[in-house]
Amino acid sequence: MSTDLTVLLVVAAVLVAATLAVAVALLIRLVRTRNALRRAGLPIERPWVFWGAVAYLVLPTDLVPDPVYLDDIGVLLLALRSLRSAADRPSAPGG
């Protein structure tokens, strides 16, 4: 195997590992946000957003098949934003 090919494979492996690490970090933030909302007693209006994002990351099928988890990161960011916006809304009076 040539040196150029070895370098290319190592760089590709590092990029895949880095994007996987970002996806896992976002998954952890998503779970923590959901748990914080539940501890605060706020109802999670759309639980399918959380479970859909988790399933999209875990399941092997993707909308965009790629070795880099860019679409998975996007789905996790959207779910995290959705949960955060629900947490930022004022709660109903008396509830």
trRosetta pair geometry for C-beta under 8 A, 3 or more apart (Angstrom, degrees):
i j d omega theta_ij theta_ji phi_ij phi_ji
1 5 5.4 -114 -178 82 92 126
1 6 5.7 107 127 -59 116 94
2 5 4.8 93 61 8 84 103
2 6 7.0 -146 97 -6 45 88
3 6 5.6 -55 -149 36 34 114
3 7 6.3 34 154 -19 67 104
4 7 5.8 -54 -148 36 31 110
4 8 6.3 31 153 -19 64 108
5 8 5.6 -53 -146 37 32 113
5 9 6.3 32 155 -18 65 106
6 9 5.9 -56 -148 37 29 109
6 10 6.4 28 155 -18 64 107
7 10 5.8 -56 -147 37 31 110
7 11 6.3 30 155 -18 65 107
8 11 5.9 -55 -146 37 29 110
8 12 6.3 29 155 -18 64 108
9 12 5.7 -53 -145 38 31 112
9 13 6.3 32 155 -20 65 106
10 13 5.7 -54 -147 36 30 111
10 14 6.4 31 154 -20 64 105
11 14 5.7 -54 -148 35 31 112
11 15 6.5 31 153 -18 64 105
12 15 5.8 -55 -149 36 32 111
12 16 6.4 30 154 -17 65 106
12 67 7.7 29 175 100 105 143
13 16 5.8 -54 -147 38 31 110
13 17 6.2 31 155 -18 65 108
14 17 5.7 -56 -146 39 30 111
14 18 6.2 32 155 -22 65 107
15 18 5.7 -53 -144 35 30 111
15 19 6.4 22 160 -12 65 105
15 68 6.3 -38 138 -102 104 116
16 19 6.2 -58 -146 40 28 103
16 20 6.2 29 155 -19 64 109
16 67 5.5 -46 -106 144 121 101
16 68 6.0 -116 -103 -93 65 66
16 69 8.0 96 -154 -10 63 87
17 20 5.7 -56 -146 38 29 112
17 21 6.3 34 153 -23 64 105
18 21 5.7 -53 -150 33 31 113
18 22 6.7 31 151 -18 63 102
19 22 5.5 -48 -148 34 39 113
19 23 6.4 41 151 -20 66 103
19 68 4.9 70 37 -163 167 81
19 69 4.6 167 138 41 108 88
19 70 6.6 -54 -153 -58 140 63
19 73 6.8 -95 -168 -40 91 132
20 23 5.6 -52 -148 36 34 113
20 24 6.3 32 154 -17 66 105
20 69 5.7 113 -85 -5 53 138
21 24 5.8 -53 -146 38 31 109
21 25 6.3 33 154 -20 64 106
22 25 5.7 -54 -147 37 31 112
22 26 6.4 30 154 -17 65 105
22 69 7.4 179 69 80 95 117
22 73 5.8 9 116 -109 113 128
23 26 5.8 -55 -149 38 30 110
23 27 6.4 34 151 -22 64 104
23 57 6.1 161 173 -138 117 117
23 69 4.4 -47 -48 128 143 150
23 72 5.1 20 -126 112 132 119
23 73 5.3 -102 -87 -76 81 79
23 76 6.4 148 -147 -4 68 152
24 27 5.5 -50 -148 34 34 115
24 28 6.5 38 152 -20 64 101
25 28 5.7 -51 -152 33 33 113
25 29 6.6 32 150 -17 64 104
26 29 5.5 -51 -147 37 37 112
26 30 6.2 41 152 -23 66 104
26 73 6.2 126 7 -138 158 70
26 76 4.0 96 129 132 129 139
26 77 6.5 -60 -149 -63 142 65
26 80 6.5 -104 -169 -36 93 142
27 30 5.5 -52 -148 34 32 115
27 31 6.5 31 154 -17 65 104
27 53 7.9 -180 -111 134 76 104
27 54 7.0 97 -141 -111 105 74
27 57 6.0 -165 -84 115 125 176
27 76 6.0 -79 -68 -128 62 137
28 31 5.9 -54 -148 37 31 109
28 32 6.3 30 153 -17 65 108
29 32 5.7 -56 -145 40 31 111
29 33 6.2 34 156 -22 66 106
29 80 6.0 22 112 -120 109 136
30 33 5.8 -53 -147 34 28 111
30 34 6.5 28 154 -17 62 106
30 50 6.8 157 166 -136 109 82
30 53 6.3 -128 -158 106 161 142
30 54 7.5 -168 109 -67 140 86
30 76 5.9 -109 -43 -161 139 90
30 79 5.8 30 -131 105 130 114
30 80 5.0 -101 -90 -80 84 90
30 83 6.9 124 -148 18 72 149
31 34 5.8 -54 -149 37 31 111
31 35 6.3 29 154 -17 65 108
32 35 5.7 -56 -146 40 31 110
32 36 6.2 33 154 -22 66 105
33 36 5.7 -53 -147 35 30 112
33 37 6.5 32 154 -19 64 104
33 80 6.2 121 15 -141 159 78
33 83 4.8 109 129 116 127 136
33 84 6.3 -62 -153 -68 142 76
33 87 7.2 -114 -172 -29 97 146
34 37 5.8 -54 -151 34 31 111
34 38 6.5 28 153 -16 65 106
34 44 6.7 19 -143 -93 86 145
34 50 5.4 73 -93 -121 140 144
34 83 6.1 -75 -74 -139 69 151
35 38 5.7 -55 -147 38 34 110
35 39 6.2 34 155 -19 67 105
36 39 5.7 -52 -144 37 32 110
36 40 6.2 27 156 -16 64 109
36 87 7.4 23 104 -116 108 145
37 40 5.8 -60 -147 40 29 108
37 42 4.7 -79 -167 68 81 111
37 44 5.8 93 118 -74 139 93
37 83 6.4 -117 -32 -173 146 102
37 86 7.0 30 -126 100 143 112
37 87 5.5 -112 -94 -86 101 105
38 41 7.7 45 177 -70 32 22
38 42 7.6 -90 -74 55 23 68
38 44 7.1 -28 -71 -29 82 114
40 87 7.6 84 54 -137 154 99
42 86 7.0 143 148 138 129 97
42 87 6.3 128 82 -112 169 66
42 91 6.7 -124 -110 -90 92 114
44 47 5.2 83 111 -78 120 76
44 50 6.9 -13 179 -15 145 133
44 83 7.2 -18 -132 -124 103 93
44 86 6.9 81 -132 125 56 159
45 86 5.9 -157 13 -127 108 134
46 49 4.5 63 113 -13 109 109
46 50 8.0 151 109 -5 70 79
46 82 7.0 -58 65 159 125 132
46 86 7.9 -156 26 -69 88 146
47 50 5.7 -49 -164 35 54 110
47 51 6.1 38 147 -8 80 109
48 51 5.7 -61 -137 50 37 103
48 52 5.3 44 161 -28 71 111
49 52 5.9 -53 -138 36 21 112
49 53 6.5 20 159 -17 58 107
49 79 5.0 160 158 -131 90 86
49 82 4.9 -101 179 98 156 152
49 83 7.0 -176 104 -53 128 84
50 53 6.2 -63 -156 34 25 107
50 54 6.5 19 153 -14 64 109
50 79 6.1 126 -97 -175 40 123
50 83 6.8 66 -76 -70 98 126
51 54 5.6 -53 -145 39 35 111
51 55 6.1 35 156 -19 68 108
52 55 5.8 -55 -143 39 29 110
52 56 6.2 32 156 -23 64 106
52 75 7.7 -118 126 -179 89 118
52 79 7.2 -175 74 -92 89 127
53 56 5.7 -52 -145 33 30 113
53 57 6.6 27 156 -17 62 105
53 75 5.2 172 -127 142 80 96
53 76 5.3 116 -175 -99 120 53
53 78 7.4 -171 -94 72 120 85
53 79 3.5 -57 -50 -30 151 159
53 80 8.0 150 -164 -32 170 67
54 57 6.0 -59 -154 36 30 108
54 58 6.2 13 157 -9 67 115
55 58 5.9 -65 -139 45 30 102
55 59 5.5 21 170 -16 72 115
56 59 6.5 -48 -122 38 20 102
56 62 7.6 82 -172 -115 83 68
56 72 6.3 175 128 -123 95 75
56 75 4.8 -66 99 130 153 165
57 69 7.7 41 -136 -158 83 125
57 72 4.9 98 -108 -161 72 116
57 75 7.2 -159 -54 81 81 123
57 76 6.4 47 -65 -64 126 112
62 65 5.2 145 64 -86 109 50
62 66 7.0 -91 99 23 156 69
62 71 5.9 116 -172 75 116 137
62 72 7.2 -71 -117 -55 118 90
63 71 6.0 -151 58 179 96 152
64 70 7.5 -46 91 75 138 96
64 71 4.4 151 43 -45 114 147
66 69 7.8 -171 90 -70 99 24
66 70 6.7 -12 83 29 147 98
66 71 7.0 123 32 3 118 108
69 72 4.1 -48 -172 46 93 122
69 73 5.6 103 123 -30 88 91
70 73 5.7 -52 -148 33 31 113
70 74 6.6 34 152 -20 63 104
71 74 5.4 -49 -150 34 37 116
71 75 6.5 38 152 -19 66 101
72 75 5.8 -52 -149 35 33 110
72 76 6.4 31 153 -16 65 106
73 76 5.8 -55 -147 39 31 110
73 77 6.3 33 153 -21 65 106
74 77 5.7 -54 -146 36 30 111
74 78 6.5 30 156 -18 64 104
75 78 5.8 -54 -150 36 31 111
75 79 6.4 28 154 -16 65 106
76 79 5.8 -56 -146 39 32 109
76 80 6.2 33 155 -19 66 107
77 80 5.7 -54 -144 38 30 111
77 81 6.2 32 156 -19 65 106
78 81 5.7 -54 -146 37 30 111
78 82 6.3 33 154 -22 64 105
79 82 5.6 -52 -148 34 32 114
79 83 6.5 28 155 -14 65 104
80 83 5.9 -55 -148 39 31 107
80 84 6.1 30 154 -18 66 109
81 84 5.7 -56 -143 40 30 111
81 85 6.2 30 158 -20 65 105
82 85 6.0 -54 -147 34 27 108
82 86 6.6 27 153 -18 61 105
83 86 5.7 -55 -152 35 34 112
83 87 6.5 32 151 -19 66 106
84 87 5.5 -56 -150 36 35 112
84 88 6.3 31 154 -19 67 107
85 88 5.6 -54 -144 37 35 110
85 89 6.8 46 155 -33 63 96
86 89 6.0 -43 -154 16 33 113
91 95 5.9 -136 160 82 107 93
92 95 4.4 30 76 28 98 129
